[in-house]
Amino acid sequence: MNRLALLLARLALAACDGAGTSISLSGNGSEGNVSIKTGADGQVSIQAPGVSIASKLPRINLTAEDFDINGLKLYPNSAIRELNAIGDDSGKDDSRVTVAFDSPAALATVQAWFRDNLAKHGFKAQALGNGFTGISKDGEPFSLELSAEGADKTRGRMEVRG
């Protein structure tokens, strides 16, 4: 569990700089729970067995280039608003990664880009509303919700479980 805490802390600290992304990372295991949270304002808290830290660091700014699930990235130049990761080694198989993002293009453009790239990276996807649902090439269930935020902006939320 201590290794998980160190790994999560390094990930959170490596992303520091810029402005705007909220990150929540947590791990559940036999030695206890680990939680690292950063706010869009730079506030950071780390909770682990025997450790409780609160501090302020430079703001975090993650983009499409910082995100990759099974080779799939987000639409180019997307800004990540939130990134949440839950690791679970308790046997409940409740691990998941959720990312909320804003893409600088119209909904139809972002939909077409994801449709092509999901297939290119081995995802088996079907349309669901404005987004997609299906299975990654590694057999992990995923969902992708997309909505128009004006003529040239799309808001999205992707979750991958497993």
N, C-alpha and C positions, 0 to 999 in steps of 0.2 A: 504494500500500500504506500510506503514511503517513496518508492520509485515512481508510482503513479503521481503522487503529489509533486515530486520534482519535475516530472515530465510536463504536467499541466502548468506549473509555474513558469517553466522555460518557454512554453508555447505562448502564454499570456504576455510575458515580458518581451519576447522577441518581436511581438507585433506592435509594441509601443511606438507611437509617433503620429502626428497628424491630428485628425479630429473625427469623432462621430460614431464609432462602433461600440456596441455593448456586447460583452462576451461573458458567457456563463459556462464553466466547465466543472463537471462533478464526476466522482467515481465512488462506487459502492463496493465494498469488499469485506472479507472476513476480519480485517484489522480495523475497520471503521470506515467512515465516509470522509471524502476529500472534496472541498468546494473552493473554487476560485471564481470570483466575479469582478468584472471591471465595468464601470459605467461609462457612458459616452463622454462624461466630464473628467475622466481619469481616476476616479475613486476606485481603489482596489481592495478586496478583502480576500484573505486566504484562511480557510478553516481546515484543519486536519487533526488527527489524534495528537494531542499535546501541543498544537500550534494554533495560534490565532493572531493574525496580522491584519492591520488596516492601514492603508497609506494612500497617498496621491502620487500618481505618475503622469508622465505626458499622455495626452489622449491617444487613443488607438484609432487608426484608419485602415480598414481592410477593404480590398477591392477584389474584382473578379480574378485577378492574377494570383491572389493569396488563397484561393479556394479550389479544391479538386476532390471529387469523389469518383473513384474508379475511372479516372481519366477525364471525367466530365467537369468542365469549368462553367462558370456563369457567363451570361451574355457579356461580350467585351465592354469594358469601361463601366461595369456595374459597380455600385457602391454598396457595401454590406452594412446594414443597420444593426443587425443582431446575429450572433453566432452562439448557439447553445450545443454543448456536447455532454452526453451522459454515458459514462462507461460503467458496466455492471458485470462483475465477476462473481456474483452471488448465485448464479445458476438460473436466475429468472429471465435471462436474455432480454433485458429491457434497455439495451444500449441503443442510442440514437444520436444523430446530428441534425440540427435544424438551423437553417440560415434564412434570414429575411433580407431582401435586397431591393435596390432601385436600379432599373436599367434605363439608359438614355435613348430609348427608341419606342416607337408605337407598339401597341399590344400585338398586332398581326405580325410584325417583324420579329419580335422576341419569340412568339409562339413558333414561327417557322424555323427560327434558328435552333430552338430547343428540340423540335421534332427531328430535324436533321442530325443534331449532335447526340441526342439520346440514342438513336439508331446506330450512329457511327461508333459509339462507345459500348455497344452490346446491351443496352437497356431494352427491355421489352416493355413498350409503353402503349397506352391507349389514351385517347382524349377523355378528359373529364372536366366539364365546364369550360373555362378558359385555359385550363392547364392539362396536366397529365398524371397518370398513376400507373404503377407497374412494378417490375422487378429489375434490379441491376444485373449486370453480367455475373456477379457473385451470388445471385439469388436473394439479395436484400430487398425488401419492399420499400418503395419510395412513393412520395406524392409531390407534385409541383403545382402550386396555385399561382395564377397570374391574373392581374387586374390592371385596367387602363387607369392612369393618373394624368389625364390630359392627353393632348395629341401626340406628344413626343416623350412620354415617360410611362414605364410599366413597373408596377410593384409586384414583387414575387416572394414566395415562401416555399422552400424545399425542405422535405424531411426524408431522411434515410434511416431505416431501422436495421438492427442486426449487428 
